[in-house]
C-alpha cells in the first residue's frame, strides 16, 4: 500500500475522511490521535486530540487521483511505511501499562497533589521521584506508578 500525506482545512479532517471513503472505497484514511490529560474542575479528565491537525494520511494500492473536494488543500507527498509505523507508535494505546520514563511529563491523578503537573526524575523500585509544580512552586515528591499519568 502506498501512503500519501494530504493537507486539509483544520477541523474538517473527519468530514474529508467520509467524503474520500465514499469516492475511493478501497483506500484507507488515517487521522492519528493522542491522549491528553487535563485537570477540569479539580478532576483529572482525559481526551484525545489530533496528533497532526490539518493533515490526513491516505493509503491506497492505486494511484491517488487528485480530486476537488471542499476542504481538501493538496497532496504533500508520499509517506513511507516506517513513517506510518512511527505515527501509529505515537498514537495513544489504551492497553499500555508502562511506567513513565525519566524525563517524561506527568500529572498526578490522586491524593493531595492531584492535578499537579511535573516531570519524572528517576525510578527507584516502584516509586518515581518527581519534580512537581504545586501552587506555583517546584517541589520534589515520591509517587507510586498508580498515582501518575503520562502526558504530552
Secondary structure as GFF3:
##gff-version 3
##sequence-region A 1 152
A	DSSP	beta_strand	2	8	.	.	.	ID=ss1
A	DSSP	alpha_helix	13	23	.	.	.	ID=ss2
A	DSSP	beta_strand	28	30	.	.	.	ID=ss3
A	DSSP	beta_strand	33	40	.	.	.	ID=ss4
A	DSSP	beta_strand	43	50	.	.	.	ID=ss5
A	DSSP	beta_strand	55	60	.	.	.	ID=ss6
A	DSSP	beta_strand	72	79	.	.	.	ID=ss7
A	DSSP	alpha_helix	81	90	.	.	.	ID=ss8
A	DSSP	beta_strand	105	108	.	.	.	ID=ss9
A	DSSP	beta_strand	117	124	.	.	.	ID=ss10
A	DSSP	beta_strand	127	134	.	.	.	ID=ss11
A	DSSP	beta_strand	137	144	.	.	.	ID=ss12
A	DSSP	three_ten_helix	145	147	.	.	.	ID=ss13
A	DSSP	beta_strand	148	150	.	.	.	ID=ss14
###
